[in-house]
Amino acid sequence: MNGSPTVVDDVMTHRVVALRTGAAFKDIARTMREWGVSALPVLDDDGRVVGVVSEADLLPKEEYNEHDLGRHGQAGDTADVHKADAVTAGGLMSTPAVTVAPGVALARAARIMARTRVKRLPVVDREGFLKGIVSRSDLLKVFLRDDADIAEEVRREVVARLFGTHAEPLGVEVRDGVVTLTGRTHQTALIPLATHLARTVPGVVDVRCELTGPPRPPDLDLGLPDAHGSALA
């Protein structure tokens, strides 16, 4: 893939600050400010990720202060009221943590973020130990890939693999991440697959498929005499 990012390990931040479950509230807020992040992974005594503390987890402390607890401490607010009373990462964190493995494809990581509505994911190994963190901005790095690099990969990994190197050349053009496929092929059944595979190439924004089948041969019987010697109308 010419070194292009395809999995989480390619784009994640390897140097990560994390908290222990006993980290104090003010230390958490201070760390977020110093590192310029809005969420921090929380580790147990063995170093495994057990939760995440975000700015949203800290806000109930201000929202549900002593003056408001009597007015807002209702059944629907139980979780936030509990966090308002918490003073350590263990009580504040959202758990279990939504995590991702280093080898997960970027598209899958993006879907996890969208589905869980989080801005970043701790990256963990099979034992749950923290390896890094991946953010929304990290996943967008793939779209900075050069158009020429994308075009070369589409030709090699999609066109050549599907249609062969000896077939009639098919055109591949890329502009601002948008791939355009042009040309004619006898293997028309493969055209939808070519479009799909081109979309999976890292950095591709969209695919415009203008591939068509071979030209229709002329009707050779037109104007020829029939069996009785008369010309066809």
Summary of the structure (lengths in Angstrom):
residues: 233
radius of gyration: 28.5
end to end distance: 58.5
largest distance: 106.2
contacts: 663
relative contact order: 0.13
helix: 40%
strand: 23%
